[in-house]
Each structure stands twice: as C-alpha cells, then as structure tokens.
Amino acid sequence: MALLKSYAKINLSLSVKRKLINGLHDIESIFCQIDLFDKIRIKKLIYGKADKVSFKGPFSANIKNSNNSIKKLLILMRKNKLISNFYSVQVFKNIPVFAGLGGGTSNAATILKFLYKEKIIEKKLLKKMVNCVGSDLRLFFQKQGYLKNINSVDKLSKEHKLYFVVAYPNIRCSTKEVYSRVNKFSSKKFFSQKELKNKNKFIEKISKKGNDLQLIVEKKYPVVTGLLHNIRVKRGCYLSKMTGSGSACYGLFKNENCSKAALKSLRKIYPKFWFSIAKTI
C-alpha cells in the first residue's frame, strides 16, 4: 500500500484565448501547486476483478464512486492495455470540489505519477495518457508553471515562495457552464519567462493580469465580489482573485504571518465559508 499526497493548484492568471473545434477552450495561465492536498491510499488487488475507488473527508459527499477522475483514468489505461491489475483507491478529500482548485484532476495525475514511479508504465506511455486524459492533467507535473496554450506547459525558470489565504464560499461552479458564457477572448501573449524571474516583477505582472472567468462568476454570485474585496484589503495582501472557473478565491500575501492574520479576520466575517492558509510546495 502507498500513501500519496494530491495537491491543489491555483491559477495566478487565466486568459481564455479562443474556442476550439472540439468545444474546449484554449487558455494561457500562470499557475502553482499549493500545500493543500487530498490523501490517497492505493494498493494492487490480488484477486480483484474491478477497481474499488472510495472517498471520505469533508468534501467527499458529492463525488460518485462510480464516475470520478480516478475511475475514468484506470478504465482508460486498461482499455489502452497499459495496466492489467485492478486497484483499491481510497481518497480523503480535503480540497473543495467544483471550486477551481483542480482536486479531481490532481487525484488522477497523482495516480498516474505513482504508476510511473513504480515502473508500472513507461515514460512514453505516461505522455500518451496525459494527452488522452486532458490538458488540465499537465498542470500537476510542474510545481509552478506557465501554460502557454492547451498543448504546452513550461516549468517556470524561477520558482517563488508564495503565501495564500484560500476561500471557498460553498458555491459549486460548473466548469462547462462558466466557459459557455465566455464571449471575449484574449489573443495577446502576456508573459515571458524572463520577466517572471524576479519575485517583485512576477507579482507586479500577475497583478495586472486577471482571470477571464472571474466576472462571469461574480455576475451570477455577487457574494464572490464582496469576498474578493474583503480579502484584498487585508494587511500584506498583494492581490485577490478567483482560481480556475471558481468559486474558490485567494489572496496572495507578503508572508505567512500576514496570511494567518487575514485568515483569522475573514473567518469572523464569513463564519460559514471554508478558509485555509496555504503556500507553494
């Protein structure tokens, strides 16, 4: 049996470039993984004839055991004859779901990386599965990265230590629905690796670039606007944004002490919302 950590991600910027023929959208994004994680226990079944995937924890209630990212990945791998064994997978969900934090995709990526590390699949087959499963999976192979387009992810040439408060206003956002409301596209390339090396310039650059999906969610859920404002005005906060297609929001802070102080204050303002401090891994 192996115990794995499946990390959440934050989009520090998100630009929707265009709609593709297959109905998906091409995006540009600076992103990072943070130390908020699900716990995964995985073991090979000796006599099993089917995968057993189960979920526990504070954000497990709305996940179907029969239809989830891990189950889909294992079925797809078996269909492509990349694995023959069946597995028991138990996930303790600490990452809010339908929140833009990438929890489900991270779970699948974590399983895939484990199978590669255990030499159950080869590197070329690892790349094949990433291409088959989807572009989001690529984000979880870099701690901090630059998604230039749907097919290309680069590791940032300089990784920065970043401190956050992450907030989830208990609103489940449908990624498909949010993207369906996009009616403007950002065609201009905004980032270059060179200007992201210096931390101050890095923060300045991402401060100027927002999340193209944020206003769509704010329009439907005005509470998100207020939440972002109340995060932004806290001492030591550089910026506040929504991550992914929402509804989770975050503030980027000067240091961990500032994020802890903000967390305490925000919990008083929004006692029913979920909050956590986090930092880059």
C-alpha positions as CSV (number, residue, x, y, z in Angstrom):
1,M,0.0,0.0,0.0
2,A,1.2,3.5,-0.8
3,L,0.1,6.8,0.8
4,L,0.1,9.7,-1.7
5,K,-0.4,13.5,-1.5
6,S,-2.6,15.0,-4.2
7,Y,-2.0,18.8,-4.2
8,A,-4.4,21.6,-5.2
9,K,-3.5,24.2,-7.8
10,I,-4.1,28.0,-8.0
11,N,-4.3,29.9,-11.3
12,L,-2.3,33.1,-10.7
13,S,-3.7,34.3,-14.1
14,L,-6.1,32.9,-16.6
15,S,-6.7,34.1,-20.1
16,V,-9.2,32.5,-22.5
17,K,-7.6,32.6,-25.9
18,R,-10.1,31.0,-28.2
19,K,-12.8,28.3,-28.6
20,L,-11.5,25.2,-30.2
21,I,-13.4,23.0,-32.8
22,N,-13.9,20.3,-30.2
23,G,-15.8,22.7,-27.9
24,L,-13.0,23.2,-25.4
25,H,-11.2,26.5,-24.8
26,D,-7.5,27.3,-25.3
27,I,-6.1,29.1,-22.3
28,E,-3.0,30.8,-21.1
29,S,-2.2,30.7,-17.4
30,I,0.5,31.1,-14.7
31,F,-0.2,28.5,-12.0
32,C,1.3,26.9,-9.0
33,Q,0.6,23.9,-6.8
34,I,-0.1,24.6,-3.1
35,D,0.3,22.6,0.1
36,L,-3.5,21.9,0.4
37,F,-3.8,18.2,-0.5
38,D,-6.1,15.2,-0.6
39,K,-4.7,11.9,0.9
40,I,-4.7,8.9,-1.4
41,R,-4.2,5.3,-0.3
42,I,-3.6,2.9,-3.2
43,K,-2.9,-0.8,-3.4
44,K,-2.9,-3.5,-6.0
45,L,-5.8,-6.0,-5.7
46,I,-4.5,-9.6,-5.8
47,Y,-7.8,-11.3,-6.6
48,G,-10.0,-8.3,-7.6
49,K,-11.8,-8.2,-10.8
50,A,-12.8,-4.5,-10.6
51,D,-11.3,-1.3,-9.3
52,K,-12.5,-0.1,-5.9
53,V,-12.5,3.7,-5.5
54,S,-14.0,5.3,-2.5
55,F,-14.0,8.8,-1.0
56,K,-14.1,10.2,2.6
57,G,-13.5,13.5,4.2
58,P,-15.2,17.0,4.3
59,F,-15.6,17.3,0.5
60,S,-16.5,13.7,-0.4
61,A,-20.3,14.0,-0.3
62,N,-20.8,15.0,-3.9
63,I,-18.4,12.6,-5.6
64,K,-19.7,9.5,-7.2
65,N,-17.7,6.3,-6.6
66,S,-18.8,5.0,-10.0
67,N,-17.9,8.1,-12.0
68,N,-14.8,10.1,-11.0
69,S,-11.4,11.1,-12.4
70,I,-9.6,8.1,-10.9
71,K,-12.1,5.5,-12.1
72,K,-12.0,7.1,-15.6
73,L,-8.2,7.1,-15.6
74,L,-7.9,3.4,-14.6
75,I,-10.6,2.3,-17.1
76,L,-8.9,4.3,-19.9
77,M,-5.4,2.8,-19.0
78,R,-6.8,-0.7,-19.0
79,K,-8.6,0.0,-22.3
80,N,-5.2,1.0,-23.8
81,K,-3.6,-2.1,-22.3
82,L,-1.2,0.0,-20.2
83,I,-2.2,-1.8,-16.9
84,S,-3.7,-5.3,-16.3
85,N,-4.1,-5.2,-12.5
86,F,-7.0,-3.8,-10.5
87,Y,-6.6,-1.3,-7.7
88,S,-8.2,-0.3,-4.4
89,V,-8.0,3.5,-4.1
90,Q,-9.2,5.4,-1.0
91,V,-9.2,9.2,-1.2
92,F,-9.6,11.6,1.8
93,K,-10.9,14.8,0.3
94,N,-9.5,18.0,1.9
95,I,-9.7,20.0,-1.4
96,P,-13.1,21.7,-2.1
97,V,-14.8,20.3,-5.2
98,F,-16.3,22.3,-8.1
99,A,-14.1,25.1,-6.8
100,G,-11.4,25.7,-9.5
101,L,-8.7,24.1,-7.3
102,G,-8.2,21.1,-9.6
103,G,-8.7,18.4,-6.9
104,G,-10.2,15.8,-9.2
105,T,-7.6,16.3,-11.9
106,S,-4.9,16.3,-9.3
107,N,-6.1,12.9,-8.0
108,A,-5.8,11.4,-11.4
109,A,-2.4,12.9,-12.0
110,T,-1.2,11.7,-8.7
111,I,-2.2,8.1,-9.5
112,L,-0.6,8.4,-12.9
113,K,2.7,9.7,-11.4
114,F,2.6,6.8,-8.9
115,L,2.3,4.2,-11.6
116,Y,5.2,5.7,-13.5
117,K,7.4,5.9,-10.3
118,E,6.6,2.2,-9.6
119,K,7.7,1.4,-13.2
120,I,4.2,0.0,-14.0
121,I,4.1,2.3,-17.0
122,E,6.9,3.8,-19.1
123,K,7.6,7.5,-19.7
124,K,6.3,7.4,-23.3
125,L,3.1,5.8,-22.1
126,L,2.9,8.5,-19.4
127,K,2.9,11.2,-22.0
128,K,0.3,9.3,-24.0
129,M,-2.1,9.2,-21.1
130,V,-1.6,12.9,-20.4
131,N,-2.6,13.6,-24.0
132,C,-5.6,11.2,-23.7
133,V,-7.0,12.4,-20.4
134,G,-6.8,16.2,-21.0
135,S,-4.7,19.4,-20.8
136,D,-5.5,20.1,-17.2
137,L,-3.5,17.0,-16.2
138,R,-0.3,18.7,-17.4
139,L,-0.6,21.3,-14.7
140,F,0.2,18.8,-12.0
141,F,3.5,17.7,-13.4
142,Q,5.0,21.1,-12.5
143,K,5.1,22.8,-9.1
144,Q,5.0,26.2,-10.8
145,G,4.4,26.6,-14.5
146,Y,3.3,28.6,-17.5
147,L,0.5,27.1,-19.5
148,K,1.2,28.8,-22.9
149,N,-1.7,27.0,-24.6
150,I,-3.8,23.9,-24.3
151,N,-0.9,21.7,-25.5
152,S,2.1,23.3,-23.9
153,V,3.2,23.7,-20.3
154,D,6.6,25.0,-19.3
155,K,8.2,24.9,-15.8
156,L,8.9,28.4,-14.5
157,S,12.6,29.2,-14.8
158,K,12.5,30.6,-11.3
159,E,10.1,29.3,-8.6
160,H,8.9,31.7,-5.9
161,K,7.8,31.1,-2.4
162,L,4.2,32.4,-2.2
163,Y,1.7,32.6,0.7
164,F,-2.0,32.5,0.3
165,V,-5.4,32.5,2.0
166,V,-7.8,30.3,0.1
167,A,-11.5,30.8,0.5
168,Y,-14.4,28.6,-0.7
169,P,-17.8,30.3,-0.4
170,N,-19.7,27.0,-0.7
171,I,-20.8,27.6,-4.2
172,R,-20.4,24.7,-6.7
173,C,-19.4,26.1,-10.1
174,S,-19.9,24.1,-13.3
175,T,-16.7,24.5,-15.4
176,K,-18.8,23.7,-18.5
177,E,-21.4,26.4,-17.7
178,V,-18.8,29.1,-16.8
179,Y,-16.8,28.6,-20.1
180,S,-20.1,28.6,-22.1
181,R,-20.6,32.2,-21.0
182,V,-17.2,33.4,-22.3
183,N,-17.9,35.9,-25.1
184,K,-14.5,37.7,-25.2
185,F,-11.1,36.3,-26.0
186,S,-7.5,37.4,-25.1
187,S,-5.4,37.0,-28.2
188,K,-2.2,38.7,-27.0
189,K,0.5,36.8,-25.3
190,F,1.1,38.3,-21.9
191,F,4.0,36.6,-20.3
192,S,7.7,35.8,-21.0
193,Q,9.8,33.6,-18.8
194,K,12.5,36.3,-18.4
195,E,10.2,38.8,-16.7
196,L,8.9,36.2,-14.3
197,K,12.3,35.5,-12.6
198,N,12.3,38.4,-10.2
199,K,9.7,38.0,-7.5
200,N,8.7,41.6,-7.3
201,K,8.3,41.8,-11.1
202,F,6.5,38.5,-11.0
203,I,3.9,39.7,-8.5
204,E,3.6,43.0,-10.5
205,K,2.9,41.1,-13.7
206,I,0.3,38.7,-12.3
207,S,-1.4,41.6,-10.5
208,K,-2.0,43.3,-13.9
209,K,-3.5,40.1,-15.4
210,G,-6.7,38.8,-14.1
211,N,-8.9,35.7,-14.5
212,D,-11.1,36.0,-17.6
213,L,-13.7,33.8,-15.9
214,Q,-14.0,35.8,-12.7
215,L,-16.5,38.4,-13.9
216,I,-18.8,35.7,-15.2
217,V,-18.9,34.0,-11.8
218,E,-19.2,37.4,-10.0
219,K,-22.2,38.4,-12.1
220,K,-24.0,35.2,-11.1
221,Y,-22.8,35.1,-7.5
222,P,-22.3,38.7,-6.1
223,V,-21.0,37.3,-2.8
224,V,-17.8,36.4,-4.6
225,T,-17.2,40.1,-5.4
226,G,-17.5,41.0,-1.7
227,L,-15.3,38.1,-0.7
228,L,-12.6,39.2,-3.1
229,H,-12.7,42.8,-1.8
230,N,-12.5,41.7,1.9
231,I,-9.5,39.5,1.1
232,R,-7.8,42.3,-0.9
233,V,-8.0,44.9,1.9
234,K,-6.2,42.8,4.5
235,R,-2.8,43.9,5.6
236,G,0.0,42.5,3.4
237,C,-2.2,41.3,0.6
238,Y,-0.8,41.9,-2.9
239,L,-3.9,40.8,-4.8
240,S,-7.1,38.7,-4.7
241,K,-8.5,36.6,-7.5
242,M,-10.7,33.7,-8.3
243,T,-8.9,30.5,-9.3
244,G,-9.9,28.4,-12.3
245,S,-13.7,28.5,-13.1
246,G,-14.4,29.2,-9.4
247,S,-15.8,29.6,-6.9
248,A,-12.7,29.4,-4.8
249,C,-10.9,32.7,-4.3
250,Y,-7.5,33.5,-2.9
251,G,-5.3,36.3,-1.6
252,L,-1.6,36.4,-2.2
253,F,0.2,37.8,0.9
254,K,3.6,39.2,1.7
255,N,4.4,36.5,4.3
256,E,2.9,33.7,6.3
257,N,2.2,35.9,9.3
258,C,0.0,38.2,7.2
259,S,-1.9,35.3,5.7
260,K,-2.6,33.9,9.2
261,A,-3.9,37.3,10.5
262,A,-6.1,37.6,7.4
263,L,-7.4,34.1,7.9
264,K,-8.5,34.9,11.4
265,S,-10.3,38.1,10.4
266,L,-12.0,36.6,7.3
267,R,-13.4,33.7,9.4
268,K,-15.2,36.2,11.6
269,I,-16.7,38.0,8.6
270,Y,-17.7,34.7,6.9
271,P,-18.3,32.1,9.6
272,K,-20.0,29.6,7.2
273,F,-17.3,29.8,4.4
274,W,-14.3,27.4,4.3
275,F,-10.9,29.0,4.6
276,S,-7.3,27.8,4.7
277,I,-3.8,29.3,4.6
278,A,-1.5,27.7,2.0
279,K,1.9,28.1,0.4
280,T,3.6,26.9,-2.7
281,I,5.1,23.4,-2.5
